[in-house]
Amino acid sequence: MSLETTYLGLNLKNPIIAGASYITGSIDRIKKLEDAGVAAVVMHSIFEEQINHEVKELDHFLFQGSESYAEATEYFADLDEYNNIESDEYLEEINEIKKSVDIPVVASLNGVSSGGWMKYATKLEEAGADALELNIIYIPTDPSIDSRVVEQIYLDDVKSVRENVKIPVSLKMSPYFSAPANMAKKFVDAGLNGLVLFDRQASVDIDIENLESERKITLTDSNDLSEALRWTAIFFSKIDTYLCASGGVHTYRDVLKSVMCGADAVQMVSAIIKNGEEYISKVLDEMTQWMREEEYESIRQMKGSLSLKNTPNPAAYERANYMRALQEFGR
């Protein structure tokens, strides 16, 4: 029985990737993840603010969507406190991790502006990263900005990175585009090798005692995986790229569902935070047992078997189907 898969052209021993967060923020933790069976890691992000440390180097787009990344909230201090130390240390960290582990290491760039930070991707490649994951979240708060302008911001960033690196590049895609399938195709046409479905923003809350707005990071559960499953199933066979499901992958069943919808791999973060690195071994054992009982010989055998192309119930993906769902819920 084989759990092997391919993602971004990288051969993985199984579909489970540890996503960008503090769990991939040190060599020791990454070694523990590797020992537990994880197939690859996405390093904690290097943020635009840490590369373009001078305020004048950032354009207005950054500030209109500032601190909108779930991973970024409360991450750094004022911009004027930065120097090149953070970006240099990140490059050194990649180099040391590559010497210490045998699994693929994906670097993570997090930002939005059109500045020179995109060229930093070249340095990540030179440091030894096997691939690069982009995290681009722009929140268009100005009502005068047309959706096509927003889309072009993303596409320009993708093209800029592709011009600077030869390693595979993926994008942690926002779920909020009005036509996700069309946008996914544009991303692939712009040179992307893979899409991670989906990026999570920091939650917004209100402190009614102190009369302040707040940003919070909440851990996911399996119920949060729904939209990733839907769009993975839709993109499979329609968009010629590698697909990775993210945001709600907690159990062996979540991994298998994602693969059946068409995912080449999945990213875990919250499940590892809740249960520790060793939890990955448990999930892999349960996957193997289920596949043996159901007589599957490999992960590749089930890939896309319940995608939009192959499902006997395409309405589950194509329509909200709210009335039928309510009727079934009441039984």
N, C-alpha and C positions, 0 to 999 in steps of 0.2 A: 504494500500500500504506500502511495506517495502523496505527501502533502506539498510537494514542490510546486512553485508557480514562478511566473516571470512578471516583473513590474519595472517599468522604465528601462527595459532591456537588461535589467539586473536579475540574475538567477537567485531566487530565494528558496530556502529550505521549507518554508511554510508561508501562509499569507499574512501573518501577524507582524505589524510594524509598530514600534513605540513612537507615538507622535510627539511633536515639539512641545516641550513643557519643562518644568524643573526636574522631572524624572529622567530627562536626558541631559541634565545640566552638569554632569561630572563624569570623569572617566570611571570612577568606582561604580556609580550607578549603572552606567552603560555595560560594564563588565557583568554586573548582576543580571541585567536584562538578557545579555547573551547567554549566560549560564542557565537561565530559566527557559531558553528556547526561542527568544524573539528572533525574527529573521532579518531585521534591519532596524535602524534608528534614524529618526529625524531629530537633529540636534535642536536644543533650545534656540530660539531666533536671535539673530543679530538685527537690531532695530535701526531704522534709518537715522534716528537721533544719535545713535552711537557711532555712526559712520560720518555723517555730516554734522559734526559737533558745533559748528558755528551757525548761529541763527540765520545769518544772511544767506547761507547755502541752501536753505529750505524755501520752497515756493509756497504760495498761499494755500495750495490744496492740502498740504499736511495739516494745517491748523484748522481747516474747516471740518476735518474728520478726525481730529486728534483724540488719542486714547480710546479709539473705537475698537481696538483689537483686544480680544479676551485675554490673550497671553500678555499683553502690554500693561494692563491696568496696575497702577501703583508700582510699576517696574523700575522707573528711573526718576531721578531728581530733576532740577531745572537744567535746561539745555546748556546754560553757560558754565555748568560745572564739568562738562565733558571735555575730554581731549582724545587723542588717538589710541589711548591705552585699551579701551574696550574692543575696538576693531582688531588691533594687533593681537590681543590675547585670544580672540575667537579663532584667528588663523592658526595660532600656535596650538590651540586646543584640538582643532581638526587633525593637525599633524600628529599629535600625541595619541589621539584616539585611534587613528588608522594604524599606528604601530602596536596598539594594545589589543585590538579585537580583530576577528576574521569576518565579521558581518559587514554589509554595506553601510556606509555612513552618508546620510543626506544632510546637507547644510540647509539652513532656513533663513531667507531674507524677508524682513517685515517692514513695509513702508508703503508710500503712495506717491510721493512727489516725483517730478521729472528731472531731478538733479543728478549729479554725478555718482550717487550711491549705487546706481545700477552697474557701474563699471567695477564695483567691489566684487561682483560675481566672478570676475576673472581671477581675483586673488583667492577666492574660495576654491576654485578649480585647481589652481596652482598648489594650494595647501593640501590637496589630496581628496577632496570631497568626491564621492562617487556620483552624486547627482545634486540637484538644487531644487528646493521647494520655495515658491514665492507665496507670500501672504500679502495681498493687496486689498485693503478695504477702504473705500472712499464713500463717505456718507454725504450726499449732495443736499445740504441744508438750504441752499439758495434756490428759491422757486423759479428763478430765471434760467437755470442751467438745464438744458435739454438732455434727455436720456442718451442721445447719440454722443454728446460730449463726454458723458460719464463713461460710456462704453469705450470711447476712443482713448481715454486716460489709461484704462486697463490694457488695451491692445498696444499702445505705445510703450508701456512699461515692459510688456512681454517681449516685444520686438527688440527693445534696447538690450535686454538680458541675452536674448538669443544671438545678437550680434557680437556679444562679448565672450561667450563660452561655447565649448563643444560638448560638454557633458550633458546628460539628459536633464530637462527642466520640466517640473510640474507646477501647477497652480492650485492652491487651496481656494476653490471657487466660492464666490458668494452665492447664496441661494435666492437673492432678491432681484435678479435680472428679470425683466418682463417676459423674455423669450429665452429661457435657459438653453434649450437645444441649439438654437441659432447662435447664441453667444459661445457655446462650447465649440461649435464648428469654427467660428472665427478665431478662437484661441488656438485651435489646432492648426488652422491655416497660417497663423502667425508664427508657428514653429514650436508650440508646446508639445511635449512628449506624453504628458499625462495630466489628469484632473483628479483632485481630491475633493470628494463631495461629503460634507460642505464645511466652510469656515464658520466658526462661531464667534459672535461679537460679545463683548461684555454686556451683561444685563443692566438695565436702567431701573433705578428705584428712587423713591422719595422719602426722605427723613422728615416727617411732618412735625416733629418736635423742634428740630434745629432749622427747619425750612431750607433744606439743602437737597439738591439732586445727588445721587450716589451711583457709582459703578460697582457692580458685584460680579464675581465669577461663581457660577454654580456648576457642580458636577452633573454630568449627564446620567441617564439610565437608558435601558433598552428601548423605552418608548420614544426616545428622541431620534431613533434611527430611521423612522418612517420615510422622511423625504429623501434621505440618501438612498434607500432601497428603491423608491419610486423612480428617481432620476437615473440611478445606475441601470435599472431595467430598461429605461427608455433610451439611454445613450448607447447601450450595448448593441452592436451591429449597425448603429446609425452614425456614430462618431468614431472615427478610426484613431483611437488613442488608448493608452492604459488608463484604467479606472481604479480608484481607491476609495472605499467607503469609510466615512469618519463621522464622529459625533453620535455616540450611542452604542458602540460595539462593546459589549460587556461579557457575553456568554459564548459558549461554543456554537449555540444556535444562531446567534447574531453573525458570527463569522460565516457559517454555512449559508445562511439566508443571503448575505451579501454576495458570496461567490455565485450562488444560484441565480441571482439577479444580473450577474455579469462582472462583478468586481474581480480584478486581478489580485488585490490585496486589501487589507483593512488597517486602520490606525486605531490603536488603543491608547487612552490617556487616563480618563476617569476611573476605569476598572482597575488599573494598576495602582493609582493613587489610593483607592479604597481598600485594595486587597494585598498590595505588595507585589514585588517583582515575581515571586514564586508562583503567583496566580496564573501566569502564562503557561507554566507546565501543566497545570490542572486543565486549562482550556484545551490545550493540545491533546492531552490524554482523552478527554471527553469527545473531541472531534474524531480521533482515531477509532474509538470504540463505536461511535454512532455510524461511521462510514463502514466499519466491518460488519455491523449488524444489518445495514441496508445494502451491503454488497457493492459498495463503490470501491473502485481500484485506485482512484486518484482524485485530487482536487480538480484537475483539468477536465476530468470527465463530467463534472457537474456544473462547470462554469457556464453561465448563461442559460441554464436549462429552464429557468422560470423568468427569463427576461420578457420584455414586451413582445419580442419576435416569437417566442416559444410558448408563452403562457396560454393555457386554455381559457383564461379570464382576463383579456386585455382591458376591460372596463375598470379593473382594480387600479390600473395605472393611469388610464386616459381620462377617466371621469371621477368627480368627487364622490358620486354614488352615495350621497348622504342619506337619501330616503331608505334605500335598501339596507344600509348599515344600521340605521336606527331600528328598522323592523327586525333585523337579526339580533340586535342587542336586547330587544325586549322579549325575546323568546325564552 
